[in-house]
């Protein structure tokens, strides 16, 4: 998958977009900021589990490989959040799903995207550095990242940093005897084509699959937080 070769930068920050005419400038609904790196794992995980997003009618079985991406905060926060992104192997084609949302660039102005094939399963992780790793924030979701169908045809509020590529929606997970519920049902992420990069070259993480050392491979795209609209 071409997207697996691209580096994302995930900026979930308190952002004040340029308002449209008659629209109040609104900060991002999520104050956390992330850098999302394309990585190569020293010990690649291949594992299967069940997941279900609110827009799914049933649980889906997915086989994961990775981590392919890793997101980390762009600045120190009292509750730093990290995410490991696992590629979904051989995703099955399915009917597109309509998702309505706002994001850090659109402010109060809602827009609609069509979600196609799921590309990544995104799970909370902890970065291993000196001392104990930071706790995982209680409100941090697992996500399913869907490819956006026909992104060139979308009419998005301005400004946007580039072409939209993925929308990430909250998802439940069932893994052996464990169940990971959705923590924040309206939180989502939008991924756009836009160049950006961070200065890390290698990072060690721990998530539910264990410890992994990740080598950063490429710089690349922008991801911003948003809110789903029922």
C-alpha positions as CSV (number, residue, x, y, z in Angstrom):
1,X,0.0,0.0,0.0
2,X,1.4,3.3,-1.1
3,X,0.3,5.0,2.1
4,X,2.4,2.7,4.2
5,X,5.5,4.3,2.6
6,X,4.6,7.8,3.5
7,X,5.4,9.6,6.8
8,X,2.5,11.2,8.5
9,X,2.7,14.1,11.0
10,X,-0.2,14.1,13.3
11,X,-0.9,17.6,14.8
12,X,-3.7,17.3,17.4
13,X,-3.1,20.8,18.8
14,X,-5.1,23.8,19.9
15,X,-5.4,25.5,16.6
16,X,-7.2,28.6,15.6
17,X,-8.2,28.3,11.9
18,X,-8.9,31.3,9.6
19,X,-12.6,31.8,9.9
20,X,-14.9,31.8,6.9
21,X,-17.0,34.9,6.4
22,X,-19.4,35.3,9.3
23,X,-17.8,32.3,11.1
24,X,-16.2,32.6,14.5
25,X,-12.6,31.2,14.8
26,X,-12.8,28.0,16.9
27,X,-9.9,26.2,18.5
28,X,-9.3,22.5,17.9
29,X,-11.6,20.3,20.1
30,X,-8.5,18.5,21.2
31,X,-5.4,20.2,22.8
32,X,-2.9,17.3,22.3
33,X,-0.4,17.6,19.5
34,X,1.4,14.6,17.8
35,X,4.1,13.9,15.3
36,X,3.3,10.8,13.4
37,X,6.3,9.0,11.9
38,X,6.5,6.3,9.3
39,X,8.7,3.6,10.9
40,X,10.3,0.2,10.4
41,X,9.9,-2.1,13.4
42,X,12.8,-4.2,14.5
43,X,10.4,-7.0,15.5
44,X,7.4,-6.7,13.2
45,X,4.1,-7.9,14.8
46,X,1.6,-9.9,12.8
47,X,-1.5,-10.4,14.8
48,X,-5.3,-10.8,14.4
49,X,-8.1,-9.3,16.5
50,X,-11.7,-8.1,16.3
51,X,-12.6,-4.4,16.0
52,X,-15.8,-2.5,15.5
53,X,-16.4,1.2,14.8
54,X,-19.7,2.9,15.5
55,X,-20.3,3.1,11.8
56,X,-20.0,-0.7,11.5
57,X,-22.9,-3.1,11.9
58,X,-20.8,-6.0,13.1
59,X,-17.4,-6.7,14.5
60,X,-14.7,-7.2,11.9
61,X,-11.7,-9.5,12.0
62,X,-8.5,-7.8,11.0
63,X,-4.9,-9.1,10.6
64,X,-2.4,-6.4,11.6
65,X,1.3,-5.9,10.7
66,X,3.5,-3.2,12.2
67,X,3.8,-0.8,13.8
68,X,4.1,1.0,10.5
69,X,3.6,4.5,12.0
70,X,4.2,6.0,15.5
71,X,2.7,9.3,16.8
72,X,4.2,11.3,19.6
73,X,3.4,14.8,21.1
74,X,5.0,17.8,19.4
75,X,5.5,19.4,22.8
76,X,5.5,18.4,26.5
77,X,2.0,18.1,28.0
78,X,0.9,17.0,31.5
79,X,-0.6,13.8,29.9
80,X,1.5,12.9,26.8
81,X,-0.3,10.6,24.4
82,X,1.3,8.1,22.0
83,X,-0.2,5.9,19.2
84,X,1.1,3.0,17.3
85,X,-0.4,2.5,13.8
86,X,-0.7,-1.1,12.5
87,X,-1.4,-1.7,8.8
88,X,-4.5,-3.8,8.1
89,X,-3.4,-6.7,5.8
90,X,-5.5,-7.5,2.8
91,X,-8.5,-5.4,3.7
92,X,-11.7,-6.5,2.1
93,X,-13.5,-4.0,-0.2
94,X,-16.7,-2.7,1.2
95,X,-19.4,-0.2,0.6
96,X,-18.4,3.4,1.3
97,X,-19.6,5.0,4.6
98,X,-20.6,8.7,4.9
99,X,-19.0,10.6,7.9
100,X,-19.8,14.1,8.9
101,X,-17.3,16.0,11.1
102,X,-15.4,19.2,11.9
103,X,-11.7,19.4,12.4
104,X,-9.0,21.8,13.6
105,X,-9.0,23.5,10.2
106,X,-12.7,23.8,9.7
107,X,-13.6,25.3,13.0
108,X,-17.4,25.2,13.4
109,X,-18.0,24.5,9.7
110,X,-18.9,20.8,9.2
111,X,-18.1,18.8,6.2
112,X,-18.7,15.3,4.9
113,X,-16.3,12.6,3.7
114,X,-16.8,9.2,2.2
115,X,-14.9,6.4,4.0
116,X,-13.8,3.5,1.9
117,X,-11.3,0.7,2.8
118,X,-9.9,0.5,6.4
119,X,-6.1,0.9,6.1
120,X,-4.8,1.1,9.7
121,X,-5.7,0.1,13.2
122,X,-4.4,2.7,15.7
123,X,-3.8,1.9,19.3
124,X,-2.4,3.7,22.4
125,X,1.2,3.1,23.1
126,X,3.9,4.3,25.6
127,X,7.3,5.6,24.7
128,X,10.2,4.0,26.5
129,X,12.8,6.5,27.7
130,X,14.6,7.1,31.0
131,X,12.3,6.4,33.9
132,X,8.8,4.9,33.8
133,X,6.7,5.5,30.7
134,X,3.9,8.0,30.9
135,X,0.5,6.7,31.6
136,X,-1.9,6.3,28.7
137,X,-4.5,9.1,28.9
138,X,-7.9,7.7,30.0
139,X,-9.8,9.4,27.1
140,X,-7.4,8.2,24.3
141,X,-9.2,6.0,21.8
142,X,-8.3,3.1,19.6
143,X,-9.1,4.1,16.0
144,X,-9.8,2.6,12.6
145,X,-8.2,4.7,9.8
146,X,-10.3,4.6,6.6
147,X,-9.1,5.7,3.2
148,X,-11.1,8.6,1.9
149,X,-12.9,7.9,-1.4
150,X,-12.5,10.3,-4.2
151,X,-10.7,13.0,-2.2
152,X,-10.3,15.3,-5.2
153,X,-14.1,15.9,-5.3
154,X,-14.5,17.0,-1.6
155,X,-15.6,20.5,-0.9
156,X,-13.7,21.3,2.3
157,X,-13.8,24.5,4.4
158,X,-10.7,26.6,3.9
159,X,-7.9,26.6,4.9
160,X,-6.7,23.0,4.5
161,X,-3.0,21.9,4.3
162,X,-3.4,19.5,1.4
163,X,-5.5,16.7,-0.1
164,X,-7.4,14.6,2.5
165,X,-6.4,11.0,2.6
166,X,-7.7,9.3,5.7
167,X,-10.4,9.7,8.4
168,X,-9.8,7.9,11.7
169,X,-12.9,7.0,13.8
170,X,-13.1,5.5,17.3
171,X,-13.2,1.7,17.5
172,X,-13.7,-1.0,20.1
173,X,-11.3,-3.9,20.2
174,X,-11.6,-7.5,21.4
175,X,-8.3,-9.3,21.8
176,X,-8.2,-12.7,23.5
177,X,-10.1,-12.1,26.8
178,X,-9.6,-8.3,26.7
179,X,-12.1,-5.7,25.6
180,X,-11.0,-2.1,24.9
181,X,-14.1,0.1,24.7
182,X,-14.4,3.4,23.0
183,X,-13.4,6.2,25.4
184,X,-14.4,9.3,23.5
185,X,-17.1,8.5,20.9
186,X,-16.9,11.8,19.0
187,X,-13.1,12.2,18.7
188,X,-11.6,11.6,15.2
189,X,-8.6,12.4,13.1
190,X,-8.2,13.7,9.6
191,X,-5.1,13.0,7.6
192,X,-4.0,15.4,4.8
193,X,-1.2,15.4,2.2
194,X,1.3,18.0,3.5
195,X,5.0,18.0,4.1
196,X,6.2,18.1,7.7
197,X,8.8,16.3,9.8
198,X,10.2,15.8,13.2
199,X,13.7,15.2,14.5
200,X,13.5,11.7,16.0
201,X,15.4,8.9,14.3
202,X,14.6,5.9,16.6
203,X,12.0,5.3,19.3
204,X,11.2,2.4,21.6
205,X,7.5,1.8,22.4
206,X,5.4,-0.6,24.4
207,X,1.7,-1.4,23.6
208,X,-0.6,-4.4,24.1
209,X,1.6,-6.5,21.8
210,X,4.8,-5.8,23.7
211,X,8.0,-3.8,23.2
212,X,9.3,-2.7,19.8
213,X,12.2,-0.5,18.5
214,X,11.1,1.6,15.6
215,X,13.4,3.3,13.1
216,X,12.0,6.4,11.5
217,X,12.1,6.1,7.7
218,X,10.4,9.1,6.0
219,X,9.0,12.6,6.6
220,X,5.5,13.4,5.2
221,X,1.9,14.3,6.0
222,X,-0.4,16.2,8.4
223,X,-3.1,14.8,10.6
224,X,-5.5,17.0,12.7
225,X,-8.0,16.2,15.4
226,X,-11.8,16.6,14.9
227,X,-15.2,15.8,16.2
228,X,-17.8,13.5,14.6
229,X,-21.3,14.9,14.1
230,X,-24.2,12.4,14.5
